[in-house]
Amino acid sequence: MSTGGEGVLARAHVATRLPAQDLERARRFYSEQLGLEPVDERPGGLLYRCGGVDFAVFRSTGASSGAFTQMAWEVDDIEEAVAELKRRGVVFEDVDLPGLPGLPAGGRTGDGIVEIVEIDGNYPSKGARGERGAWFRDSEGNMLGIGQPVV
């Protein structure tokens, strides 16, 4: 702990790492489907920057289970984001989460977008009462999401 009471990690920059079994396939997906180009690269890794935050896609012999959201973008207009990504060929997941507040009966999303009207304990610092979200997988099976706070 630093003398100011704040741990060293609280001051550190955070960057997500996503595994890719085929780095060139991943590069094409992120370029063609998401409209992103690496800002830097090294042998076995591609570095991307979105909104001033970095994430890396790295060559790996292992694969993610894709059973949970590994990275997400927060957008101002989720309908616009979903429409653009669909035009680029992104296929959104139908998420089956029975009992999650805000989902229709049966717990399945509709049109790839789930609106969570109220979540107890949602991040009060964001001033939101809930979030709308959509999920898709990249070419390597990583589960990615986009969300829009509901204020």
Residue pairs with C-beta under 8 A, 6 or more apart in sequence:
1 7
2 8
2 11
13 54
14 53
15 53
15 54
15 55
15 56
16 54
16 55
16 56
16 70
16 71
17 55
17 56
17 57
17 58
18 26
18 55
18 56
18 57
18 58
18 64
18 70
18 71
18 138
18 140
18 142
19 57
19 58
19 60
19 62
19 63
19 64
19 140
19 142
20 26
20 57
20 58
20 59
20 60
20 139
20 140
21 59
21 60
21 61
21 63
21 140
22 139
22 140
23 44
23 45
23 46
23 57
23 58
23 59
25 139
25 140
26 46
26 57
26 138
26 139
26 140
27 38
27 46
27 57
28 139
29 138
29 139
29 140
30 36
30 37
30 38
30 46
30 48
30 57
30 138
31 37
32 88
32 89
33 85
33 88
33 89
33 90
33 138
33 139
34 85
34 88
34 90
35 84
35 88
36 48
36 50
37 48
38 46
38 47
38 48
39 47
39 48
39 49
39 54
40 46
40 47
41 47
44 58
44 59
45 56
45 57
45 58
45 59
46 56
46 57
46 58
47 54
47 55
47 56
48 54
48 55
48 56
48 57
50 73
51 73
55 71
57 140
63 140
63 141
64 70
64 140
64 141
64 142
64 143
66 137
66 141
66 142
66 143
67 143
68 143
69 135
69 143
69 144
69 145
70 142
70 143
70 144
71 142
71 144
71 145
72 133
72 144
72 145
72 146
72 147
73 81
73 144
73 145
73 146
73 147
74 146
74 147
74 148
74 149
75 81
75 146
75 147
75 148
76 148
77 148
78 113
78 132
78 133
78 134
78 146
78 147
78 148
79 113
81 134
81 146
81 148
82 92
82 111
82 112
82 113
82 134
82 146
85 92
85 136
85 146
86 92
90 136
91 136
91 137
92 111
92 112
92 113
92 134
92 135
92 136
93 109
93 112
93 135
93 136
93 137
93 143
94 108
94 109
94 112
95 108
95 109
95 114
95 135
96 107
96 108
97 103
97 107
97 114
98 106
98 107
99 107
100 107
100 114
100 116
101 116
101 117
101 118
101 119
102 114
102 115
102 116
102 117
102 118
102 119
102 130
103 109
103 114
103 116
104 110
109 134
112 134
112 135
112 136
113 132
113 133
113 134
114 132
114 133
114 134
115 130
115 132
115 150
116 130
116 131
116 132
116 133
116 150
117 129
117 130
117 150
118 129
118 130
119 130
119 131
122 128
122 129
122 130
122 131
126 149
127 149
127 151
128 149
128 150
128 151
129 150
129 151
130 149
130 150
131 147
131 148
131 149
131 150
132 147
132 148
132 150
133 145
133 146
133 147
133 148
134 145
134 146
134 147
135 143
135 144
135 145
136 143
136 144
136 145
137 143
137 144
138 144
